[in-house]
Amino acid sequence: MSATQSEKAARLRALHERPGAFVIPNVWDGASARVMAGLGFEAVATSSSACAATLGRLDGQITREEALAHARNIVAACALPVSADLEQGFGDAPAVVAETIRQAAAAGLVGGSIEDASGNSQAPIYDFELAVERVAAAVEAARKLALPFTLTARTENYLHGRPDLEDTVRRLQAFERAGADVLFAPGLPDLAAVRTVCSALKKPVNFMVGIRGRSFSVGELADAGVRRISLSTSLYRAAITGLYAAAREVRDSGTFGYLETIMSGKDLAAFLL
């Protein structure tokens, strides 16, 4: 029997409560989600950047409707709990963020993240007070759902030219007080910064793997106090790298050597049964 949405929500919450760290891979379609499930991962997440890329766009150029349609496809294809990258909630106002959480749950999602990056190049990070209000609104909406929706609150300082660890911790602590279930600061520069963030918080911390020189092993991150490890767009970029290399071989050499190393149709089909 397939699990209900509430059962999936409870499974995702339980992953954060057990000792050690777990990896939640970011997928971009039904096939990638089914492969992750077949490999034994216990939950998956979407990636706003990968979602946008599947539509031929850059991160930040998709609508809420497009993001949720993308998420619904993954939920339908996969028996695992699915958490979504909901960007900044697709609007500045706390009320818009709250509505995004309600619609995310209606799409079958059991978790989602809200970030404090505004999408405005002139003021890329929301002011502290507004950032906290937005998280509080998301928390309130999540708590009114009939399932234990796991809300992740993100501060994007390090991705927007603001490498201020003190302010990053201050924001995460405020998000924690506002009721966020998981805290997340993508782009932390080293394990020392990761330890500082984890030691400053009581709730689980997510670390994003995907930046060269700023990605560490599961063991190192677990030792630093990380509970959840997401993979950002790295798996999608790995897939596109394979596509790029194979297509260049055909274009430049007129050969098809890539056929000797790729997964067979039969092996792929085994994940899709």
Buried (B, 14 or more C-beta within 10 A) or exposed (E): EEBEBBBBBBBBBEBBEEEEBBBBBBBBBBBBBBBBBEEEBBBBBBBBBBBBBBEEEEBEBBEBEBBBEBBBBBBEBBEBBBBBBBBBBBBBEBEBBBBBBBBBBEBBBBBBBBBBBBBEEEEBBBEBEBBBBBBBBBBBBBEEBEBBBBBBBBBBBBBBEBBEBEBBBBBBBBBBEBBBBBBBBBBBEEBEBBBBBBEBBEBBBBBBBBBEEBBBEBEBBBBBBBBBBBBBBBBBBEBBEEEEEBEEBEEEEEEEEBEEEEEEEEEEEEBEE
